[in-house]
Amino acid sequence: MVHRPIRLIVVYVAASLAAGANLGGQARERVAYVSVVERATGAPRADVQASEIVIREDDVTREVLRVTPATGPMPIAVLVDTSAAAERTIPDVRSALSAFLDALGDLGPVALVAFGDRPTVLTDYTNAPAALAAGIGKVFARPDSGATLMEAVYETAGGLAKRESERAAIVVLSAGSPELSTVHYTRALTRLRESGASFHVVTLSLPGRTAFDDNARQRDTLFDRGVNETGGTRRDVVASMAFPQAMTDVARVLAHQFRVVYARPQSLIPPETFEVTATAPGFKAFGGVARGQPR
């Protein structure tokens, strides 16, 4: 009788540890938004099966449970270069914005933000074609201005973080103008990651034009890391007349996303990396985790 309480305590502790182990091994469902495109053409897939997508977190493969076409709202902020150096590209920029909206269809809401001189909202988030067309009509090059792209990303990402939706995107249309932002790229990148938005870049890269100043290097680093770390896309074009097709391609990728549900074991430590690949030859996948999920 003297030893019975001790045995009960031992049994209770063992049961508690076993329950904890079982809880840790249970999986919870997670959501990611993914696009699958042809490597050769960039054309998006209209239909994808769960077996055609592989998701890894911290290099550990997760079980893909369901894949369905994405149908929920997607706030999209389009950042437009309106600096003085972009003046010759403005007609192509306007055409590109119109082509982007046409290819996007009903997806949105969409906001237009200019980043010549200082970030300026041309049209706030809306799905109204007339309001967006009016915003495109306000796209002009600002005299004696430089680009403030990193400031625009910083401010826009902060605003997007407050909007409730499972997915969001920031799309940059840049003429490669001299960058005059006072915001360091690391601050813009942190805000971008915190917003949960995917980052897509279409930029003019003229042959022989190489910028060596620190702001230009920061902008290019933001482009590369922002795209890679958020599951976005980047298109470098050598002439502004290619803007409309490049922006159309971005819109089609956004309009053909898939909502992917996968399983992750419960853990107190969230993963640091997310990677998605396509199993079908000739295709590639990219994307990121849905916004607002508990870590």
N, C-alpha and C positions, 0 to 999 in steps of 0.2 A: 504494500500500500504506500510505502514511503516513496517508491520510485515512480509511481503512476503519473503524478503531475509532470515529472521530467519527460516521461515518454510522450505525453500529450503535447507538450511544448515542441518536442522534436518533430512529431508528426505534423503539427500545425505549421512549423517553419518550412518543412520539406514541401508541404502542400502549397504554401504561399510561393516558394521559389519555383515550383513546377508551373503554377498558374502564371507567374510573371514571365517564365520562359515561353509559355504558349501564347501569351499576349504579344510578346515581342516578335513571335514568328508569324502572327496574323498579318494579312496584307490589307491595305486600304487602296481604294480606287483613286487614281489620279487622272487628270485630263491634260492633254497637250493639243496644240493646233499645228497641223503639218500640211505642207504642200509637197507634191511629187511631180517632177517635170522631166522631160526628155533632155538628156545631156546635150544632144546635138542641136536641137532647135529651141529648147527652153519652153516648149509647149506643155501646159499643165495636164496631168491625168484627170479625167472626169470620174473615174471609178477606181477605188483602191481597196484591196482586201487586207484583213489583219495580218495574214501571213506574208504580205509584201512590205511590211514595215518592221524595223528593228529599233528598239529604244534602249539606250544604255544610260545609266546614271553612275557617275564615278567608275566607269568602265565595267559596270555590272549590268547584264542584260535583264530587262524587265519583261514580264509577260504582257503582250498586247491582247486586250480582251475584246474590244469593239472598235470599229471604225465606221463613222457615218459622215455624210457631207455636213460641213459647218453651216448653220442657218441663223445663228444669233447675230445681234448687232455688232458692229465693229467700228468704233470711232477711229477716223483716219485724219491725221494732220499732215497737210502737204506744205512743205517749207520751200519757198520760191526765191531764187536769187534776183533781187532788184537793185543791185549795186550799179554804180556808174559803168564798171567794166563789163556788165552784162547787157549793155544797151543794144548791141547788134544782134543779140540772141532773143530779144523780147518777142518778136513775131513767132518764132519757133517755140518759145516757152508757152505762149498763149495757146498755140495749136496743140502742144503736148498736154496741157491741162485739160483742154476740151476732150482730147482723145482718151485721156485717163478716166475722166468721169463717164464717158460713153461706155468704155469697156467695163467699168466698175458696176454699172447697172444700179440696182437699188441698195447695194451695200453701203454702209455708212453708219452714222452721219460723218460728213467731211467738213474740215475747216481749212481755209487757205491763209497762210502766214507768210508775209514778205520779210526778207532779212537783208535789205539794203539799208544802210545807216543804222537802224535799230529794228528789232523784231516788231512787226506791226500786223495785227489781225485784219485781214481783208474781208473775210467772211467767217463768222463763228460756225460751230458745228451745226450742220443742217443737211437734210436730204432734198431740199427744195431746189430744183434746177434753175429757177429764175435767180435765186439768191446767189448760187454758185457762179452762174454766168456773169452776174454783176460783179462778183469778186474778181473773176478773170479780167474783166474790163478795167479793173483798178491796177493791173500789173503794168507798171512803168519803171524804167530805170531812174533811180534817185540821183540827181546831179551831185558830183563831188562826194560820193558816198563809197564806203567799202562794205564788204560782206561781214555780217555778224552771225554767221551760221552757228557757232558753238553757243552763243547766247540764246539763239532761237531754239536750239535743241534743249538747252537747260530749262528755259521758261515753258516751252510746250510740253515737255515730259512732266514737269511739275503739275501742269493743269490736267494732263491726261490721267495722272495717278488718282485724281479725285473723281473720275468718271467710272461708274459701275458697269462693267462688262467683262466677259471672260477673255476677250481678246481686243487688241488695239494695235495701231501701226502709226509710225512716223515715216513719211516719204520725203526725201530731199531731192530737189531739182536744182543743181548747181552749175553755174557757168565757169567754175574754177577761178572765181575772182579773188583778189587779194583779201585775206582774212584779217579783220580788225577787231575781233572779239576781245573783251577783257576777261572773259570766263575761261579758266583752264580746262582743257579737254577732260581731265579726270573728274571734274565736278559735273560736266555735262554727261559723261559716261555713267557715273553713279546714278544721276537722276533718271537717265534712260533705263538702266537696269531696274531701278525701283518702280518705274512706271509699268513694267511688264509689257511694254509695246515692242513689237518687232520693228527693226530699223532697215529701211530700204533706201538706196542711194543711186541716183542717175547723175553723173557728173561729166562735164566736158573736160577732156584731157588732150590738149593739142600737142602734136608731135614737136619735140624740141623745147617745149615749155617746161622747165623744171624750177620749182620754187625752193629756195634753201632757207627762208626765214623760219623762225621758230613757230609762228602762228600757222603757217602752211603745213609744217610737219605735224603739229598738234591736230589740225583738221583731218589730215590723212590718217592719222592714228585713230581718231574718233570714227572715221569711216570704216576702217578695217576691223577694229575691235567691236564697234557697235553692231556691225553686220554679223560678225562671227558669233558674238556672245548673245545675240537675241534671236538668231535663226532667221535673219533677213537676207537681202540680196543686194548686189552691187553691179551696176552697168557703167562702164567707161566708154564714152563715145568720142569720136574725133571730129565731129561736126555737129552744130546745133540742129541741123535739119534731121538728125537721127533722134532727137528728143521725143517726138510723137510716138514712134514705134517702141522706143525703150520704155516710155511711161505706160503705153498700152500693155506691154509685156508684164510690167509690175502689177497693173490692175488685174490682169487675168490670173496671175498667181494668187493675189489676195482673194479674188472671187471664187477660186477653186481650192479652198482649204478644206481639210478634214478634221473632224473632232475625234481624237484618238483617246480611248480610255485604256489605261494600263494599270498594272498592279505593282505596288511598292510595299515591302515589309515595313511595319511600324518601327520607327526609330526616333530617338530623341535628337539625333543629329541629322539635319537635312543634307542631301547630296550637294556637292559643289559644282558638278558638271552635268550637263544634259546633252545627249547626242542622238540624232535620229538618222537612219540610213534606209535606203530602199534595197530590197533583195533582187528585184528584176534587173537583168542586164540592160544597160543603156539608159537607166533612170537614176536620178538623185533625189533625195528628200531633205528638207530643212524645216525648221520650226522651233517652237519653244513651249514651255509649260503654260497652262492657262493662268490668267490673272486671278488674284484674290483667294487662292487656295491656301488652307493652313499648311504650314511647313511640316 
